[in-house]
Amino acid sequence: MTWKHPRGFDPMVATSALWRDKTGVQIEWDQRSLQDFETFPVEELARAYDLIVIDHPHVGQITDEKCLAPLDVAGREGERDELARHSVGQSYPSYTWAGHQWAFPIDAATQVQAYRADIVQGPATSWADVIGLAKAGQVVLPMMAPHSLMTFYTLAGNLGHACNTGQGELIGAAAGAEVIEHLRELVALIEPSNFAMDPIAASEAMAREHPLVSVMPYGYGYLSYALKGFRPGRLKFADIPDAGGLGPVGSALGGTGIAVSAFSQHREAALDYAYWVASGGIQSTIYAEAGGQPGHGLAWENEAVNAAVDGFYRDTRRTLETSWVRPRHNGYMGFQDAASKRLNAGLLGKESPALIVAEINRLYRESF
């Protein structure tokens, strides 16, 4: 089971066809909508599928539920060391929990910046740039839950107030209020329709022949939009703006990993495919060629892979390398859904920053 988008589905189908030719083992892939992918219980999927593509914040839950098989099996240490050495930012360790490796990164992503190079002179490099572009009506910002919370996280880290990932408060009251003030300033300058947009919808809005908007300063990057001819307008990608004078740091890590069901009757065969599809050789060739957004550093450094997407990987690598890993405890996923909706209600209702932060912190404490 994977997620419903060419980036999530097509490379799995392509690699599985090659795997069948190599080994005789046939793998059939199903797909769920992005919203379902983020919220559907992994345990239910593990009872129905041998291989599952997961999000790293699920690892605390799946560890408690014992529904995935650890991938750190004896005799394959060298392969895992190679994957760890070539991790794009924290992609590989984001799936490490309670002393085991629960997935291998096959897709590396974080909030980056996208823009129309044929409309604006270049990406925003500072918060002042973001606000200037927003005042000119050029900014789109995906604010549909949970993406509003992802931007809260990214701004917090970029301003030097990285959120807590353990028990206690998610963020200090003063620091949280500063982040909310930044969000409020920007939200006041964008269309309310942004609250119904995810990064795909925002990218679609920018990729029209005659778009009304041309810059997404914070949003998960989709390499598809950097491909020539994918849409009437081609998007260019860049590091996030520097809002706090620290560089493009603190972006909320995304991406996906390949995991094996603990209930699988074909565990060894599933493990073999997981190791193979996450490897540098596959990620740099057929996986990328089939429209995947690789999770292996060798693919990110590959000139041919970069050329096809106008330098997407090279131009966003600094943001990936300094990205922030979300909390991963059992209970986090429920918090993510509730907190992003509470954040949006507070922003739309023009509530005080102090109240919004207090409510988010309350939800975070209750998630443990």
N, C-alpha and C positions, 0 to 999 in steps of 0.2 A: 504494500500500500504506500502510495506517495501522494503528493499534493497536486491539485489540478491547475497546471500552467505548463506551457511548453518547456519552460526551464526546469520544472520538476518532473515532468513525465517523459518527454522525448528522449533524454539521455539514458533513462533507465531502460526504455524499450530497445534503444540502439545497442547498449552494452550487453543486454540480456541476449540479443540475437547473436552477437559475437561469442558470448559465453556458451551458448548452446552449440555453436559450430565447433568450439574448442573442446568442450567437455561432454556434450550430449545431454546436459542438464537444462531443462526448459523452465524459464521463470516467466510467469504472467503477472503483469502489473495492473492494479486498479488505482483509481485516484479519487480524492475527496477535495471539496472546495477549500480554498485557503482558510476561510472562517472555521470550517469543520476541522481542518488540520490542526489549528491552534487550540481547539477546545475539546475535541472528541477524546474520550478515555482511551489511553494507550493499552490498558489491559484488555479491553474488548477487541481492539485490533490484533493484539498478540494472540488471542485465542482463535482468530480467523486467518491470520497470515503468518508466513515463515519469516518474511523480511518486511521491515517497517522503516519508513523515513520519519525521523522525529526531530523535535526542536529541543535544544539543550536545557531549557528550564523545566522539562519534564523529568529530569534524571532523579530527583529526590523522590518523586511520586513512584516512578517505576521501580526504584530500588526497594521501597517499602512493600510494593505490591508483588515483587519477585516475578515480574512478567517478561523481563528481557534476560537474555543470556549474556554474561560478561564476555567480552571479546578478547580479553587478555589471557588467552589459552597458552599452555606451555609449548615451547618449541618454536614460537613465532615472534620471539622478542625482537629480532632484527628488523622484521617488517614494521613492527610498532614503533621502534626507535626511529626508523626512517620517516614514518608519518609524523611523529612528534617533532622531528628536526625541521620538517618543512611545513609546519603549521602556519597558516596565515593568521597572525595575531594569536588570540586565545582559542581559535577554533577547535584544535585537538583537545586541550585540557578542559574545555567547557563540557565535554562529555565524560570527564573523569569524576567519579563520586564514590565515596565510601570505599576507597582503595581499589576500585575496578574501572575498566574502560567499557562504557555501555554503548558507544556508537563511534564510528569513524566519520570525520567531516567529509562530505562529498560536495558540499555547497557552502561557500564562504560569503558572508554578507554582513553589512552593518549599515547604519544610517549614513548616507553620503549625500552629495549634492548633484543635482542634474540641471542642465540648462540647455537652451537653444543657442548654439554658437553662431547661427546665422541671424539672430535677432539681438542678442546682448553681446557686449564686447568680451565678456569673460565671466567666470564665476564670482560670486560674492566672496570676499576674503575677510570681512569683518562684520560685526553686528550692525554697524552704521550702513554698510552696503546692503544688508538684508532689509533694513527698514526703508532705505531709499528706494530699493526696487519694489517693496510692498506699497509704498506711497504712490509709485508710478503704475500700480495695478498689475505688476508683472509676476507676483509671487503666488504659487499654489502650495498648500501645506496639508498633507493627508492627516486629518484629525479624527477619522473614524476609530473607535476603540478596536484594538489596543494601541494604535499608532500615536495617539495624543500622548499617552504615557511614555512611549518610547522617545518622543521628542523632549518630554520633561526630563527623562534620564540623561539624554544626550546633552541638553543644555546644562544640567546640573554638573556633569563631568567636565564639560567644556569651560564652565565658569570656575572650576576648581573645587566643586562641592560634590564629588562622586558619591552616589547613594550607597547606603549600607546594604550588605548582603547577608548579614547575620541577624540575630534577634535584637530587639530594641526598636528605635525609631528608624524609619527609612531615611530621613534627612532632618537636619536641625531646623528649627523654626525660622531663624533669620535667613539661612541659606535657601530653604524651600520657598520663602516669600520672594527672594530675589529671582528665583527661577520663574515663579508664577508671574511676577511683574514683567519679565521679558516675554513670556508667552502671551500675556494680556496685550502688551504693546503690539505684538505681531498679529494676533487674532483680530484686533480691532481694525486692521487694514486689509483683511482678506474676506472673500465672499463666505457667507454662512454655509454655502453648499460644500465647503471644504470639510465640514464635520460629517459628511456622508461619503468621504473619499478615503480609500486606501492608497498605497503607493502606485498600484497598477492604474487605478482611475486617474490619479494625478499625472502619471506619465502619459496616459492616453490624451489627457487634456492638452499637454504640452506638445504632443507629437502630431497634432492636426496640421493640415496644410496652412491654415491661417489661425493660429492659436491666440486666445485672449491672454494667456499667461506663458511665461518663458523660463521661469526659475523655480525649482523645488529645492530650497536650501537644506532641508532635512527630510530624508525618506530612504527606505531601503532601495538600493540600486538594482535594476533589472537589466542585465546585459542585452536582452532582446532589443531594447529601444536604441542601443548603440550600433545595431547592425544596419548596414546600408540597405534601404528598401523595405525594412520591416514595417514602417509606417510612413506617411507622406513627409513628416518631419523627423530628422534624426537627432537624438539627444546626445549631448556630450556630458561626461561625468567627471567629478572633481572631488577633492577633499571638502569636508564641511568647513563653513566659515569659522574664523577664530574669534569667538565672542569674549573670551577672558584673557587673552594675551598669552596663552599657553600652547598655541598651535592647534592642529585639528585633533584634539584628544577627547576621550570620554564618550564616544559614540556608542550607543546601545547595540551590542553584538546580536546578529541574527544568524542566518544560515541554517543548514540542516545536516543531519548525520544518518548513516545507514546502521540499523540495529537488527538484531536477530531475536526472534521470539523464544522465550524459555519453554514454550509448549510445542515447539516445532518437532515434527517427526523426521525432519531432514536437516538437523542442526549443522552437521559437518559440511554439507553441501552449501548451506546458507552462509556459514562462516567463510568458506572459500571464496564465494562471490563477493562478500563484504570486503575482505582484504584486497581482492583483485580490483574492484571498481573504485576503491579509495586510493589506489596506488598512483604514483606520479606518471607512469607511462600511459595509463588509461585516461587519467584526468587531463593530461596534456594533449591527447589525440581525440579518440572517438567521443569521449564524454563532452569535451568542449565543442567539437565539430557538430554534435547533435543538438546544440543549443543549451548545454548545461553551463552553469556558472561554477567552475571548479572550486574545490575546497583544499587543493594541494598547492603549496608554494611554487613548485616547479612549473605548474601551469600558469600561475600569475606572472612568472618571470619570462615565459616563453614569448618570443617576438611574434611568431605566427599567430598565436592565440590573441595577443594584444592587437595585432594589425586588423584582425577581423572586426574588432569592436572599438576601433578608434582610440586605443590606449586605455580602455575602461579599467583594467586591472592596475596598470602602472600608475594611472592618475588618481586612484583612490587608495593605494596601498598604505600610505601614511595613516590614514584614518582607520584602516583595518588593524594595523599594528598596535595602535594605542587605544583600541576599543575597550569597552567595559562589559563584563559578564554579569548578566542579571542574576538575582537570587535564584536558587534551584531547590530549595527545601520543599518537602511535601506540604502543599497548601499554597504554594506561590501562584500556581495557575489561576486559582479562584481569586486571589488578590489582584492579579493583573487585570482580569476582566472587570472586577468591581471598582478598582481604583481608577481605571481609565474612564469608566462611565461617570464616576463621581467627579473626576477632574473636569470632564466636559460640561457636566451640569453646573459646576462652579464657575467655569469660564463664561458659559452662555448666560448664566444668571447674574453675572457681575458680582459674585460674592467676594468678600475680602480675601486676600492671599493667605492671611493667618488662618482663616476658617478652612479654606481648601486644604492647606498643608496639614492642619490638625486632623481633618477627616481622613486624609490619605495615610497619615501615620497611625491612626486608630485601626484602619483596615489592615495595615501591615502587621501591627502587633497581634491582631486577631488571627492572622494567617498561620501562626506557629501553634 
